C-alpha cells in the first residue's frame, strides 16, 4: 500500500508567457518549450505528483493521468486554449488563495480527488453492468475466479440496481451518472461540502416529485461506497512505524517512536495527518 503525504499548495504569482497555448502547430519549438515550462511549473507547484488533471484539448481537465501521459496528450492534442490560469496545476489566484487557505478544505479536496479517480475507473465497468453475469469475481492478475458469498452478492446487486434507477419519473439519466458528474464538478471547482449540499437542496426544490437524489454529500458518498466506488484513507506514522488502523485507530501518537500522528496539534485548528495511505 503506497503512502501519500498530505502536501500544501504554494501560491505562485509569477507571470509566465502563455502565448504558446494558442499555437496550432504542436511540433513547433515554441509550443514544445511551452509544454516543458508547463510541466516544470506543475511539478514544482502540484500538491501530489502521481496523477494530474489533463488540460489537453480532449480531456479539458476532466481526467486524471500520470504526468508523462499528460505531457504526451499535450504534445498530441494540444492544450485547452481557454486554460490560461493553471489553477488545477498549482497556480493560485487571489480568489483561490482566499477560498483555500484552511487545512481542512485541502484535506477534503485531496480525498475527493482520490474518490473521483475511483469513480472514473469504476464507471467503465458499471455502465455495462449485467446482473446475469456476476456470480464470480476475477482477480486482475490471473484467471482464477473467487466465489463471492451469495448474501454479499445479493446486497451488491441491490445497491448497484438502485444507482441505475432514473433520477425521477420520466428522466433519462441514472442516479450513478448524476452523482459521478456532479462530484467531478465539485472536485474541479474545489466546492465545499456545504456548497454541494446547498446546490442539492436547490435542485430538489425544482425537480418533479419522486426524485431519488441523496440530500447531502455525506449521503451521496454512502451510496457510492456501497457499490465499491469509495475509498478508505488510513493514517500512517511519519516514520512508517505503524498504520493508525484497527487497534491503533484511535491513537494520537505512534506507540513505537512516540511521534505525534498530526502535523498540526492545536485544538483550534483541524489536525492534518503526517501521512495517509489509500
Backbone as JSON, one array per atom type, in Angstrom:
{
  "sequence": "XXXXXXXXXXXXXXXXXXXXXXXXXXXXXXXXXXXXXXXXXXXXXXXXXXXXXXXXXXXXXXXXXXXXXXXXXXXXXXXXXXXXXXXXXXXXXXXXXXXXXXXXXXXXXXXXXXXXXXXXXXXXXXXXXXXXXXXXXXXXXXXXXXXXXXXXXXXXXXXXXXXXXXXXXXXXXXXXXXXXXXXXXXXXXXXXXXXXXXXXXXXXXXXXXXXXXXXXXXXXXXXXXXXXXXXXXXXXXXXXXXXXXXXXXXXXXXXXXXXXXXXXXXXXXXXXXXXXXX",
  "N": [[0.84, -1.19, 0.0], [0.77, 2.03, -1.02], [2.08, 4.99, 0.44], [0.73, 8.25, 0.87], [1.65, 11.44, 1.19], [0.21, 14.27, 2.76], [0.22, 17.23, 1.14], [0.87, 20.73, 0.56], [-0.63, 23.41, -1.21], [1.3, 25.84, -2.92], [1.31, 29.27, -3.21], [1.62, 30.72, -6.31], [2.6, 33.4, -8.1], [4.03, 34.21, -10.24], [4.4, 35.75, -13.31], [3.92, 34.18, -16.31], [4.88, 33.44, -19.68], [2.33, 32.61, -21.66], [1.51, 32.5, -24.22], [1.93, 30.51, -26.04], [-0.07, 28.61, -25.79], [-2.06, 29.04, -27.6], [-1.14, 28.29, -30.03], [-1.25, 26.48, -33.13], [0.43, 24.65, -34.26], [1.66, 21.92, -33.0], [4.14, 20.83, -33.02], [6.03, 22.74, -33.16], [8.94, 24.57, -32.03], [8.39, 26.59, -30.19], [5.9, 25.83, -29.12], [6.48, 23.26, -28.03], [8.45, 23.94, -26.16], [6.87, 25.49, -24.53], [5.13, 23.55, -23.45], [7.0, 22.14, -21.97], [7.68, 24.08, -20.07], [5.25, 24.29, -18.77], [5.06, 21.72, -17.65], [7.28, 21.73, -15.9], [6.52, 23.78, -14.18], [4.18, 22.68, -13.07], [5.14, 20.34, -11.79], [6.63, 21.55, -9.8], [4.74, 22.93, -8.29], [2.43, 21.41, -7.86], [0.38, 19.65, -5.47], [0.33, 16.86, -5.21], [2.1, 14.34, -6.91], [1.63, 12.13, -8.53], [-0.74, 11.74, -10.07], [-2.39, 13.81, -12.38], [-4.85, 16.25, -13.34], [-5.71, 16.32, -16.72], [-5.02, 18.83, -19.03], [-5.36, 18.83, -21.78], [-6.57, 19.35, -25.18], [-8.59, 17.52, -25.55], [-9.2, 16.19, -23.14], [-9.68, 18.28, -21.3], [-9.28, 18.95, -18.57], [-10.76, 16.99, -17.26], [-10.03, 14.42, -16.73], [-7.9, 12.17, -14.93], [-4.43, 11.55, -15.05], [-1.12, 10.01, -15.16], [1.81, 12.15, -14.97], [3.58, 11.85, -17.23], [1.9, 10.88, -19.21], [0.1, 12.96, -19.4], [1.77, 14.91, -20.5], [2.29, 13.72, -23.01], [-0.31, 13.79, -24.1], [-0.64, 16.58, -24.3], [1.26, 17.21, -26.23], [0.24, 15.86, -28.34], [-2.55, 16.41, -28.66], [-2.73, 19.08, -28.17], [-3.16, 21.96, -25.96], [-5.9, 22.97, -23.89], [-7.21, 25.88, -25.05], [-8.5, 27.78, -23.58], [-7.59, 27.55, -21.06], [-6.05, 29.48, -19.32], [-5.29, 30.24, -16.81], [-3.66, 28.38, -14.58], [-5.04, 26.86, -12.51], [-5.63, 24.3, -11.65], [-3.25, 23.14, -11.49], [-1.47, 24.16, -9.67], [-1.2, 26.93, -9.83], [-2.18, 29.83, -8.21], [-4.71, 32.08, -7.81], [-5.67, 35.3, -6.41], [-8.29, 35.0, -5.52], [-8.56, 32.2, -5.32], [-6.63, 31.74, -3.38], [-7.75, 32.95, -1.16], [-10.03, 31.43, -0.79], [-9.07, 28.9, -0.21], [-7.42, 28.58, 2.02], [-7.48, 27.09, 4.3], [-6.56, 24.29, 6.34], [-8.34, 22.19, 6.6], [-10.02, 22.22, 4.34], [-8.22, 21.63, 2.27], [-7.49, 19.03, 2.93], [-9.94, 17.75, 2.59], [-10.37, 18.16, -0.17], [-8.23, 16.71, -1.29], [-8.95, 14.05, -0.61], [-11.32, 13.8, -2.06], [-10.44, 13.97, -4.69], [-9.14, 11.56, -4.94], [-11.32, 9.85, -4.66], [-12.76, 10.6, -6.92], [-11.08, 9.64, -8.93], [-11.37, 6.86, -8.53], [-14.08, 6.64, -9.14], [-14.2, 7.35, -11.87], [-12.79, 5.22, -12.94], [-14.35, 3.06, -12.08], [-16.87, 3.44, -13.28], [-16.56, 2.59, -15.87], [-16.82, -0.12, -15.73], [-19.35, -0.46, -14.52], [-21.21, 0.86, -16.13], [-21.93, -0.86, -18.12], [-23.11, -2.94, -16.81], [-24.15, -6.23, -16.14], [-26.56, -8.0, -14.64], [-26.87, -10.73, -14.8], [-24.45, -11.85, -14.98], [-22.7, -12.06, -12.76], [-21.69, -13.91, -10.95], [-19.16, -14.66, -10.25], [-15.95, -13.32, -9.35], [-13.18, -12.07, -10.97], [-9.73, -12.12, -10.44], [-7.39, -9.48, -11.01], [-4.94, -10.33, -11.87], [-4.84, -12.94, -12.65], [-6.62, -15.77, -14.02], [-8.26, -17.05, -12.26], [-11.29, -17.64, -10.72], [-12.83, -16.05, -7.92], [-15.12, -17.08, -5.63], [-17.97, -15.31, -4.59], [-19.71, -14.72, -1.61], [-23.2, -15.57, -1.42], [-24.96, -13.84, -0.02], [-23.53, -11.45, 0.13], [-23.25, -10.89, -2.59], [-25.93, -10.56, -3.33], [-26.58, -8.27, -1.86], [-24.84, -6.43, -3.02], [-25.77, -6.42, -5.69], [-28.33, -5.38, -5.34], [-27.78, -2.78, -4.36], [-26.35, -1.74, -6.53], [-28.25, -1.88, -8.53], [-30.04, -0.02, -7.54], [-28.62, 2.36, -7.9], [-28.76, 2.61, -10.6], [-31.25, 3.39, -11.17], [-33.6, 5.79, -12.51], [-33.3, 9.36, -12.19], [-35.67, 10.72, -11.58], [-39.2, 10.18, -12.17], [-39.65, 9.7, -15.6], [-37.24, 10.79, -16.33], [-34.19, 10.51, -18.2], [-31.68, 9.97, -17.28], [-29.4, 8.22, -15.11], [-29.08, 7.68, -11.52], [-26.44, 7.06, -10.75], [-24.9, 8.11, -12.88], [-25.49, 10.85, -12.6], [-24.45, 11.44, -10.0], [-21.7, 10.93, -10.3], [-20.98, 12.81, -12.27], [-21.63, 15.21, -10.99], [-19.96, 15.12, -8.77], [-17.55, 15.31, -10.08], [-17.62, 17.99, -10.96], [-17.65, 19.19, -8.46], [-15.09, 18.55, -7.42], [-13.33, 19.65, -9.37], [-13.86, 22.35, -9.12], [-13.31, 22.78, -6.53], [-15.28, 22.72, -4.56], [-16.94, 23.2, -1.49], [-18.27, 20.9, 0.99], [-20.54, 21.95, 2.19], [-21.41, 23.83, 0.28], [-22.02, 22.07, -1.81], [-24.17, 20.67, -0.64], [-26.04, 22.74, -0.42], [-26.55, 23.33, -3.1], [-27.71, 20.92, -3.95], [-30.0, 20.99, -2.37], [-31.3, 23.16, -3.54], [-31.7, 22.14, -6.15], [-33.58, 20.13, -5.56], [-35.83, 21.58, -4.93], [-36.85, 22.28, -7.37], [-37.08, 20.03, -8.9], [-39.18, 17.38, -10.23], [-41.69, 15.66, -8.27], [-40.73, 12.73, -6.48], [-38.01, 12.35, -6.93], [-34.78, 10.79, -6.56], [-32.39, 11.69, -5.6], [-29.69, 11.8, -3.38], [-29.79, 13.73, -0.34], [-27.53, 15.1, 0.56], [-23.92, 15.58, 0.49], [-22.66, 13.76, 2.12], [-24.54, 11.65, 2.25], [-24.6, 10.98, -0.46], [-22.02, 10.03, -0.85], [-22.11, 7.76, 0.73], [-23.81, 6.17, -0.79], [-22.22, 5.7, -3.06], [-19.92, 4.44, -1.99], [-21.11, 2.15, -1.16], [-21.37, 0.57, -3.42], [-18.83, -0.08, -3.97], [-17.3, 1.99, -4.97], [-15.75, 3.64, -3.46], [-13.44, 4.91, -1.0], [-10.89, 4.27, 1.41], [-9.11, 6.03, 3.66], [-6.16, 5.73, 5.41], [-4.37, 6.69, 8.2], [-0.83, 7.1, 8.69], [2.19, 6.52, 10.55], [4.68, 9.08, 10.73], [7.24, 8.15, 10.52], [6.9, 5.73, 9.41], [6.37, 3.59, 11.11], [3.97, 2.36, 12.03], [0.53, 1.73, 11.04], [-2.24, 3.79, 11.64], [-4.66, 2.16, 12.42], [-7.21, -0.31, 12.83], [-6.45, -1.73, 15.87], [-4.93, 0.47, 16.49], [-6.3, 2.66, 15.72], [-7.45, 4.84, 17.15], [-5.36, 6.14, 18.35], [-3.25, 8.9, 19.31], [-0.58, 9.28, 19.15], [2.34, 7.65, 17.83], [2.9, 4.36, 18.94], [5.4, 3.26, 18.84], [7.61, 5.04, 18.03], [6.76, 7.27, 19.29], [6.09, 9.67, 18.07], [3.93, 12.39, 17.15], [0.76, 11.88, 15.66], [-0.14, 13.88, 14.06], [0.34, 16.73, 11.9], [-0.47, 19.26, 12.61], [-1.12, 20.08, 15.81], [-3.03, 21.45, 17.36], [-5.71, 22.49, 19.19], [-7.38, 24.41, 18.2], [-7.32, 24.29, 15.5], [-7.92, 22.29, 12.57], [-6.7, 18.99, 12.62], [-4.06, 17.63, 10.74], [-2.99, 14.69, 9.24], [0.36, 13.29, 9.28], [1.03, 11.41, 7.32], [-0.84, 9.61, 4.86], [-2.4, 6.59, 3.83], [-3.78, 4.77, 1.13]],
  "CA": [[0.0, 0.0, 0.0], [1.63, 3.21, -1.12], [1.64, 6.09, 1.28], [0.58, 9.53, 0.18], [1.75, 12.54, 2.14], [-0.63, 15.43, 2.5], [1.07, 18.35, 0.83], [0.19, 22.0, 0.6], [-0.46, 24.27, -2.37], [2.08, 27.03, -2.74], [0.82, 30.34, -4.06], [2.6, 31.12, -7.3], [2.07, 34.54, -8.83], [4.99, 34.6, -11.26], [3.77, 35.89, -14.62], [4.59, 33.34, -17.29], [4.46, 33.6, -21.06], [1.43, 31.51, -22.02], [1.03, 32.73, -25.59], [2.07, 29.27, -26.78], [-1.25, 27.73, -25.7], [-2.95, 29.31, -28.74], [-0.5, 27.84, -31.27], [-1.86, 25.31, -33.77], [1.49, 23.72, -34.62], [2.1, 21.29, -31.75], [5.52, 20.36, -33.18], [6.93, 23.9, -33.2], [9.8, 24.73, -30.86], [7.73, 27.45, -29.22], [4.86, 25.05, -28.42], [7.12, 22.21, -27.24], [9.07, 24.59, -25.0], [5.77, 25.89, -23.65], [4.71, 22.35, -22.72], [8.05, 21.86, -20.98], [7.55, 25.05, -18.98], [4.05, 23.91, -18.02], [5.37, 20.52, -16.86], [8.16, 22.13, -14.8], [5.7, 24.56, -13.24], [3.26, 21.77, -12.37], [5.93, 19.51, -10.88], [7.07, 22.36, -8.67], [3.65, 23.51, -7.51], [1.32, 20.49, -7.59], [0.46, 19.06, -4.14], [0.67, 15.44, -5.32], [2.82, 14.25, -8.17], [1.43, 10.9, -9.29], [-1.84, 11.86, -11.03], [-2.81, 15.19, -12.62], [-5.9, 16.5, -14.31], [-5.09, 16.57, -18.02], [-5.63, 20.0, -19.65], [-5.25, 18.79, -23.24], [-7.77, 19.78, -25.89], [-9.64, 16.49, -25.49], [-9.57, 15.87, -21.75], [-10.24, 19.51, -20.73], [-9.23, 18.87, -17.11], [-11.82, 16.11, -16.8], [-9.49, 13.08, -16.5], [-6.64, 12.09, -14.18], [-3.42, 10.7, -15.67], [0.26, 10.26, -14.72], [2.37, 13.31, -15.67], [4.16, 11.55, -18.54], [0.8, 10.75, -20.16], [-0.4, 14.32, -19.6], [2.69, 15.55, -21.45], [2.03, 13.13, -24.32], [-1.58, 14.35, -24.57], [-0.43, 17.99, -24.67], [2.03, 17.25, -27.47], [-0.55, 15.22, -29.39], [-3.86, 17.03, -28.84], [-2.71, 20.5, -27.82], [-3.7, 22.31, -24.65], [-7.15, 23.73, -23.9], [-6.8, 27.28, -25.27], [-9.16, 28.63, -22.59], [-6.98, 27.29, -19.76], [-4.98, 30.47, -19.21], [-4.88, 30.3, -15.4], [-3.45, 26.96, -14.31], [-5.47, 26.69, -11.12], [-5.64, 22.87, -11.3], [-1.86, 22.66, -11.53], [-0.63, 24.85, -8.7], [-1.25, 28.39, -9.91], [-3.2, 30.28, -7.27], [-5.11, 33.48, -7.91], [-6.05, 35.88, -5.13], [-9.58, 34.43, -5.12], [-8.33, 30.84, -4.86], [-5.87, 31.76, -2.13], [-8.67, 33.31, -0.09], [-11.01, 30.37, -0.57], [-8.49, 27.59, 0.1], [-6.31, 28.74, 2.95], [-7.66, 26.29, 5.51], [-6.08, 22.91, 6.26], [-9.46, 21.27, 6.49], [-10.53, 22.1, 2.98], [-7.23, 20.95, 1.46], [-7.61, 17.62, 3.25], [-11.18, 17.3, 1.98], [-10.19, 18.14, -1.61], [-7.35, 15.59, -1.61], [-9.7, 12.82, -0.52], [-12.3, 13.75, -3.12], [-9.75, 13.69, -5.94], [-8.92, 10.11, -4.98], [-12.62, 9.24, -4.91], [-13.1, 10.85, -8.32], [-10.31, 8.7, -9.74], [-12.03, 5.57, -8.4], [-15.36, 6.7, -9.84], [-13.96, 7.33, -13.3], [-12.41, 3.85, -13.29], [-15.44, 2.15, -11.8], [-18.0, 3.61, -14.19], [-16.32, 1.82, -17.09], [-17.34, -1.46, -15.5], [-20.74, -0.47, -14.1], [-22.11, 1.37, -17.16], [-22.39, -2.01, -18.9], [-23.35, -3.97, -15.81], [-25.09, -7.29, -16.48], [-26.85, -8.72, -13.4], [-26.85, -12.17, -15.01], [-23.07, -12.29, -15.15], [-21.96, -11.57, -11.6], [-21.54, -14.99, -9.98], [-17.77, -14.77, -9.85], [-15.13, -12.11, -9.47], [-11.87, -12.48, -11.43], [-8.59, -11.34, -10.0], [-6.77, -8.74, -12.1], [-3.64, -10.86, -12.26], [-4.92, -14.3, -13.16], [-7.96, -16.13, -14.48], [-8.9, -17.89, -11.25], [-12.41, -16.92, -10.14], [-13.08, -16.13, -6.48], [-16.55, -17.1, -5.37], [-18.45, -14.29, -3.67], [-20.86, -15.24, -0.87], [-24.48, -15.18, -2.01], [-25.57, -12.7, 0.65], [-22.79, -10.26, -0.28], [-23.58, -10.6, -3.98], [-27.3, -10.04, -3.36], [-26.53, -6.9, -1.36], [-24.18, -5.61, -4.04], [-26.65, -6.28, -6.85], [-29.43, -4.48, -4.98], [-27.25, -1.42, -4.3], [-26.0, -1.3, -7.87], [-29.51, -1.67, -9.25], [-30.61, 1.24, -7.05], [-27.91, 3.5, -8.5], [-29.1, 2.69, -12.02], [-32.6, 3.93, -11.31], [-33.64, 7.13, -13.08], [-33.32, 10.39, -11.15], [-37.07, 10.97, -11.24], [-40.05, 9.6, -13.21], [-39.57, 10.35, -16.9], [-35.86, 11.24, -16.59], [-33.42, 9.5, -18.95], [-30.37, 9.81, -16.66], [-29.38, 7.41, -13.89], [-28.52, 8.29, -10.32], [-24.99, 6.9, -10.78], [-24.36, 9.09, -13.82], [-25.63, 12.18, -12.0], [-23.54, 11.61, -8.87], [-20.32, 10.99, -10.78], [-20.77, 14.09, -12.96], [-21.68, 16.3, -10.02], [-18.73, 15.05, -7.98], [-16.5, 15.83, -10.94], [-17.71, 19.45, -10.87], [-17.28, 19.55, -7.09], [-13.64, 18.46, -7.26], [-12.65, 20.58, -10.27], [-14.06, 23.72, -8.64], [-12.97, 22.79, -5.11], [-16.52, 23.08, -3.87], [-17.04, 22.66, -0.14], [-19.43, 20.03, 1.22], [-21.69, 22.81, 2.48], [-21.87, 24.36, -1.0], [-22.65, 20.93, -2.5], [-25.47, 20.42, 0.0], [-26.94, 23.85, -0.75], [-26.95, 23.17, -4.5], [-28.65, 19.8, -3.99], [-31.26, 21.48, -1.79], [-31.95, 23.99, -4.57], [-32.17, 21.22, -7.17], [-34.76, 19.4, -5.12], [-36.99, 22.47, -4.95], [-37.34, 22.44, -8.74], [-37.26, 18.73, -9.54], [-40.5, 16.78, -10.03], [-41.83, 14.76, -7.13], [-40.25, 11.36, -6.68], [-36.59, 12.25, -7.25], [-34.05, 9.9, -5.65], [-31.06, 12.26, -5.36], [-29.35, 11.92, -1.95], [-29.93, 15.13, 0.06], [-26.28, 15.71, 1.01], [-22.71, 14.92, 0.01], [-22.44, 12.61, 3.01], [-25.42, 10.57, 1.81], [-24.18, 10.58, -1.8], [-20.81, 9.23, -0.71], [-22.53, 6.45, 1.25], [-24.34, 5.42, -1.93], [-21.11, 5.3, -3.93], [-19.07, 3.46, -1.31], [-21.87, 0.91, -1.06], [-21.17, -0.26, -4.62], [-17.4, -0.3, -4.16], [-16.63, 3.12, -5.61], [-15.32, 4.56, -2.41], [-12.05, 4.84, -0.6], [-10.62, 4.35, 2.84], [-7.82, 6.65, 3.9], [-5.63, 5.29, 6.69], [-3.22, 7.49, 8.62], [0.39, 6.34, 8.96], [3.23, 7.21, 11.31], [5.59, 9.84, 9.86], [8.45, 7.34, 10.36], [6.48, 4.45, 8.84], [6.39, 2.52, 12.12], [2.68, 1.67, 12.1], [-0.66, 2.37, 10.48], [-3.27, 4.1, 12.64], [-5.73, 1.34, 11.88], [-7.62, -1.38, 13.73], [-6.24, -1.45, 17.3], [-4.25, 1.76, 16.63], [-7.09, 3.68, 15.03], [-7.79, 6.0, 17.98], [-4.16, 6.69, 18.99], [-2.8, 10.24, 18.92], [0.87, 9.2, 18.94], [2.84, 6.33, 17.45], [3.35, 3.62, 20.13], [6.79, 2.83, 18.65], [8.56, 6.16, 18.08], [6.12, 8.31, 20.12], [5.81, 10.88, 17.31], [2.53, 12.74, 17.0], [0.08, 11.48, 14.43], [-0.61, 15.06, 13.33], [1.2, 17.87, 11.58], [-0.97, 20.36, 13.42], [-1.66, 19.51, 17.04], [-3.59, 22.62, 18.03], [-7.15, 22.24, 19.3], [-8.12, 25.45, 17.5], [-7.23, 24.06, 14.07], [-8.12, 20.9, 12.2], [-5.47, 18.22, 12.6], [-3.72, 17.03, 9.46], [-2.05, 13.59, 9.48], [1.65, 13.37, 8.59], [0.97, 10.58, 6.12], [-2.03, 8.79, 4.71], [-2.34, 5.52, 2.86], [-5.08, 4.57, 0.49]],
  "C": [[0.88, 1.24, 0.0], [1.13, 4.3, -0.21], [1.61, 7.36, 0.46], [0.63, 10.61, 1.22], [0.79, 13.64, 1.76], [0.28, 16.62, 2.29], [0.21, 19.6, 0.73], [0.43, 22.76, -0.7], [0.43, 25.45, -2.01], [1.58, 28.08, -3.72], [1.91, 30.78, -5.01], [2.0, 32.23, -8.15], [3.07, 35.07, -9.86], [4.27, 34.64, -12.61], [4.58, 35.1, -15.64], [4.05, 33.65, -18.67], [3.62, 32.38, -21.45], [0.88, 31.66, -23.43], [1.06, 31.45, -26.42], [0.82, 28.41, -26.77], [-2.2, 27.93, -26.87], [-2.35, 28.87, -30.07], [-1.17, 26.58, -31.81], [-0.83, 24.26, -34.15], [2.09, 23.13, -33.35], [3.53, 20.76, -31.83], [6.52, 21.52, -33.18], [7.75, 23.99, -31.92], [9.11, 25.55, -29.78], [6.68, 26.68, -28.42], [5.5, 24.0, -27.51], [7.79, 22.8, -26.0], [8.02, 25.07, -24.01], [5.26, 24.73, -22.82], [5.73, 22.02, -21.63], [7.95, 22.82, -19.79], [6.33, 24.75, -18.13], [4.34, 22.71, -17.12], [6.26, 20.88, -15.68], [7.38, 22.89, -13.73], [4.82, 23.64, -12.41], [4.0, 20.89, -11.38], [6.3, 20.28, -9.62], [5.92, 22.72, -7.74], [2.48, 22.58, -7.21], [1.48, 19.85, -6.22], [0.73, 17.57, -4.16], [1.08, 15.17, -6.76], [2.4, 13.08, -9.06], [0.33, 10.98, -10.33], [-2.24, 13.33, -11.13], [-4.07, 15.2, -13.47], [-5.23, 16.89, -15.62], [-5.78, 17.74, -18.72], [-5.54, 20.0, -21.18], [-6.59, 19.15, -23.88], [-8.88, 18.76, -25.91], [-10.13, 16.25, -24.07], [-10.17, 17.07, -21.02], [-10.32, 19.47, -19.2], [-10.37, 18.03, -16.53], [-11.3, 14.72, -16.42], [-8.15, 13.16, -15.79], [-5.68, 11.11, -14.86], [-2.05, 10.95, -15.02], [0.85, 11.41, -15.54], [2.92, 13.01, -17.06], [3.08, 11.41, -19.61], [0.15, 12.1, -20.42], [0.46, 15.05, -20.63], [2.46, 15.03, -22.87], [0.74, 13.68, -24.92], [-1.4, 15.79, -25.05], [0.31, 18.1, -26.0], [1.25, 16.67, -28.64], [-1.83, 15.99, -29.71], [-3.86, 18.54, -28.62], [-3.3, 20.74, -26.45], [-5.01, 23.07, -24.84], [-6.81, 25.22, -23.97], [-7.46, 28.23, -24.28], [-8.52, 28.5, -21.21], [-5.77, 28.21, -19.57], [-4.51, 30.69, -17.78], [-4.83, 28.87, -14.88], [-3.82, 26.6, -12.87], [-5.52, 25.23, -10.69], [-4.23, 22.29, -11.25], [-0.92, 23.54, -10.7], [-0.63, 26.35, -8.77], [-2.42, 28.88, -9.08], [-3.48, 31.76, -7.45], [-5.45, 34.0, -6.53], [-7.34, 35.26, -4.62], [-9.39, 33.02, -4.59], [-7.59, 30.81, -3.53], [-6.79, 32.06, -0.96], [-9.6, 32.15, 0.24], [-10.4, 29.09, -0.04], [-7.31, 27.68, 1.05], [-6.46, 27.91, 4.2], [-7.14, 24.88, 5.29], [-7.22, 21.96, 5.98], [-9.93, 21.1, 5.07], [-9.53, 21.41, 2.06], [-7.3, 19.44, 1.68], [-8.83, 17.03, 2.54], [-11.02, 17.17, 0.47], [-9.32, 16.97, -2.04], [-8.13, 14.28, -1.63], [-10.68, 12.69, -1.68], [-11.66, 13.48, -4.48], [-9.46, 12.19, -6.07], [-10.22, 9.38, -5.26], [-13.01, 9.42, -6.36], [-12.36, 9.9, -9.24], [-10.95, 7.32, -9.71], [-13.33, 5.54, -9.2], [-15.17, 6.62, -11.34], [-13.57, 5.94, -13.78], [-13.59, 2.9, -13.15], [-16.59, 2.25, -12.78], [-17.81, 2.8, -15.46], [-16.88, 0.42, -16.96], [-18.84, -1.44, -15.28], [-21.7, 0.06, -15.16], [-22.69, 0.25, -18.0], [-22.67, -3.2, -18.0], [-24.43, -4.95, -16.27], [-25.36, -8.12, -15.24], [-26.85, -10.23, -13.55], [-25.43, -12.72, -15.06], [-22.2, -11.82, -13.99], [-21.78, -12.65, -10.54], [-20.12, -15.1, -9.46], [-17.07, -13.45, -10.05], [-13.71, -12.54, -9.84], [-10.79, -11.54, -10.94], [-7.93, -10.67, -11.2], [-5.53, -9.43, -12.64], [-3.69, -12.32, -12.71], [-6.37, -14.59, -13.52], [-8.7, -17.02, -13.49], [-10.04, -17.14, -10.6], [-12.5, -17.12, -8.64], [-14.58, -16.06, -6.26], [-16.91, -16.05, -4.33], [-19.66, -14.84, -2.93], [-22.17, -14.7, -1.42], [-25.07, -13.95, -1.36], [-24.87, -11.39, 0.28], [-23.13, -9.87, -1.71], [-24.99, -10.02, -4.1], [-27.34, -8.59, -2.92], [-25.93, -5.97, -2.41], [-25.1, -5.37, -5.23], [-27.79, -5.32, -6.56], [-28.96, -3.03, -4.98], [-26.95, -0.89, -5.7], [-27.25, -1.04, -8.7], [-30.15, -0.35, -8.83], [-29.93, 2.44, -7.71], [-28.22, 3.65, -9.98], [-30.54, 3.12, -12.25], [-32.53, 5.34, -11.87], [-33.83, 8.15, -11.96], [-34.73, 10.71, -10.67], [-37.92, 10.4, -12.37], [-39.99, 10.4, -14.51], [-38.18, 10.84, -17.27], [-35.1, 10.13, -17.31], [-32.07, 9.19, -18.3], [-30.45, 9.03, -15.36], [-28.8, 8.18, -12.72], [-27.0, 8.2, -10.33], [-24.34, 7.93, -11.69], [-24.39, 10.49, -13.24], [-24.6, 12.41, -10.9], [-22.09, 11.74, -9.32], [-20.04, 12.34, -11.45], [-20.75, 15.25, -11.98], [-20.43, 16.3, -9.14], [-17.55, 15.58, -8.78], [-16.46, 17.36, -10.88], [-17.25, 19.92, -9.5], [-15.76, 19.58, -6.91], [-12.93, 19.51, -8.11], [-12.75, 22.01, -9.78], [-13.8, 23.86, -7.15], [-14.15, 23.3, -4.27], [-16.55, 22.46, -2.48], [-18.26, 21.75, -0.03], [-20.68, 20.85, 1.47], [-22.27, 23.38, 1.19], [-22.59, 23.27, -1.8], [-24.06, 20.69, -1.96], [-26.48, 21.5, -0.35], [-27.44, 23.74, -2.19], [-27.96, 22.03, -4.64], [-30.01, 20.23, -3.45], [-32.02, 22.33, -2.8], [-32.5, 23.12, -5.7], [-33.51, 20.61, -6.79], [-36.01, 20.28, -5.09], [-37.63, 22.53, -6.33], [-37.54, 21.12, -9.48], [-38.68, 18.22, -9.32], [-40.52, 15.9, -8.78], [-41.29, 13.38, -7.48], [-38.78, 11.26, -7.04], [-35.87, 11.42, -6.17], [-32.64, 10.42, -5.35], [-30.8, 12.34, -3.86], [-29.3, 13.39, -1.54], [-28.64, 15.82, 0.47], [-25.09, 14.96, 0.41], [-22.41, 13.67, 0.84], [-23.27, 11.42, 2.55], [-25.03, 10.07, 0.42], [-22.95, 9.68, -1.73], [-21.14, 7.84, -0.15], [-23.06, 5.57, 0.13], [-23.2, 4.87, -2.77], [-20.2, 4.26, -3.27], [-19.79, 2.12, -1.18], [-21.7, 0.0, -2.26], [-19.68, -0.37, -4.96], [-16.66, 0.82, -4.83], [-16.17, 4.13, -4.58], [-13.85, 4.41, -2.12], [-11.98, 4.8, 0.91], [-9.22, 4.91, 3.0], [-7.35, 6.3, 5.3], [-4.4, 6.11, 7.02], [-2.04, 6.58, 8.92], [1.35, 7.19, 9.79], [4.19, 7.9, 10.35], [6.89, 9.08, 9.61], [8.15, 5.94, 9.85], [6.52, 3.29, 9.82], [5.11, 1.69, 12.07], [1.67, 2.39, 11.22], [-1.62, 2.64, 11.63], [-4.57, 3.46, 12.19], [-6.0, 0.22, 12.86], [-7.34, -0.99, 15.18], [-5.55, -0.11, 17.53], [-5.08, 2.93, 16.13], [-7.3, 4.95, 15.84], [-6.56, 6.66, 18.62], [-3.8, 8.07, 18.45], [-1.31, 10.27, 18.63], [1.26, 7.78, 18.56], [3.34, 5.6, 18.7], [4.81, 3.17, 20.02], [7.76, 3.99, 18.83], [8.04, 7.35, 18.88], [5.85, 9.62, 19.38], [4.31, 11.11, 17.2], [1.99, 12.26, 15.65], [-0.14, 12.67, 13.49], [0.5, 16.05, 13.01], [0.83, 19.07, 12.43], [-1.62, 19.76, 14.65], [-2.17, 20.63, 17.94], [-5.1, 22.46, 18.03], [-7.97, 23.25, 18.52], [-8.12, 25.24, 15.99], [-7.44, 22.58, 13.78], [-6.79, 20.19, 12.09], [-5.28, 17.56, 11.24], [-2.71, 15.91, 9.7], [-0.75, 13.79, 8.71], [1.61, 12.6, 7.28], [-0.38, 9.88, 6.08], [-1.76, 7.73, 3.66], [-3.74, 5.28, 2.33], [-5.18, 3.15, -0.03]]
}
